Amino acid sequence: MMKLRIAHIMILIVASAALAGCSRKSFPEEPEQPQALFKVQGTIDGNPIAFSAGQDGYYLYTNYEHFPGDQWQYTADMTQTDCSVCGPSLRCILYGTGNGPGLPDINEVLQPGAYDFAINGQIGHEFDFSGIANGIFDNYIAVDGYELQGEQHYYTTNNAFLNIAFLVVNEPFFCPTTIGLDMQTLNCEDEHHTISAFRMKVENDEVEVYAPQHLLEMGVPVAWYGDNFSEPLLITDGPGPYEFNIPAMGAITAIPAGESLDSPSYVCERVIAATGDEYTCEEFDFEIRSSVVDADQQFTLLYTDENGEVYTTSGSCGTFFTQPIESWIEVSNIEDFSTNENGDPTRKFTLTGDCLLQNLYNPLDIVQLIGLSAEIAVAYPE
């Protein structure tokens, strides 16, 4: 009986020792989740948003660009990649000016503290004529009366409507061309637009015209007008050619069909220099890029929701949108970070704030961003 009791005691001691040497573990073990270096969170009209680089296909793109007038733009773009139906994204744009001929100092552009929001009144358009100034033009391109000289191929303005005059050389005749553009019909920021003149061929007393390429690409029919005509001579929906009988020094004008000749979104007028001979006024195009002018140490935020609607702190195209006094945006926790995929140095920082965002194409659609907290970075030149 004593031996049995001793055996039981020894079994209990061994079992207790075995249990004491064990630690409780979950099965299977859960791996530790790495902390996201870059992330965005806040609420849009009370609905939470949260996404991080490295999760669900999100990536932070960093970039910088230089514009005429020594304007610099630094962009952090947190967006999903390789997605057919993409989740929300946020683009943060910081504007700054340079230091003359040298590169800008990122320490002056990006500092801790409060910043202002860029407003639509500062959004202008940069014209790039360099692609068509290769001998076609006789050093004459005038934008709203301002003549570009020699190798000056860029022009930046924030006027609502522009008239651009070209003197096109095609020996032995000139092909004077005027293009008018309603800038409010163009997208506001970070968009490229290719605008083209139509091709015109003069053969004896007949004139052939071909539709402007960019209107063809948009699927927009063209209304053709002659001198002193209040109604179009012809409306076309193909490339052409289409024939007219227009006297020498007369003009042919093309606008999008259905629009008023008094206020079209686009108009191209070409003057017939002579008849009784043969010559061609070739088609040419030039590029417009929307950008912000005269903005220094200011931010624009562009939020794209899951339906692809774009909202911006700068407001809808063609509107003057300002933030209420309660809006604010602030930079903190600035630190150097590694180079990006282009080999450019980057600087990481925290961006916080509250603001309103207006739909880029619908000024009546406004949402509220509250509690923004974004860990992002921008690239810069060195």
Beta strands, then each sheet from edge to edge (+ up, - down):
strand 1: 39-44
strand 2: 47-52
strand 3: 58-67
strand 4: 71-80
strand 5: 89-97
strand 6: 113-117
strand 7: 123-128
strand 8: 137-143
strand 9: 146-148
strand 10: 154-157
strand 11: 161-170
strand 12: 173-182
strand 13: 192-196
strand 14: 199-204
strand 15: 206-210
strand 16: 222-225
strand 17: 234-236
strand 18: 242-244
strand 19: 251-256
strand 20: 266-271
strand 21: 277-281
strand 22: 285-292
strand 23: 298-304
strand 24: 310-312
strand 25: 328-337
strand 26: 346-359
strand 27: 366-379
sheet 1: 2+ 1- 27+ 26- 24+ 23- 5+ 4- 3+
sheet 2: 2+ 1- 27+ 26- 25+ 6-
sheet 3: 10+ 7- 22+ 13-
sheet 4: 9+ 8- 11+ 12- 20+ 19- 16+ 17-
sheet 5: 18+ 15- 14+ 21-
end
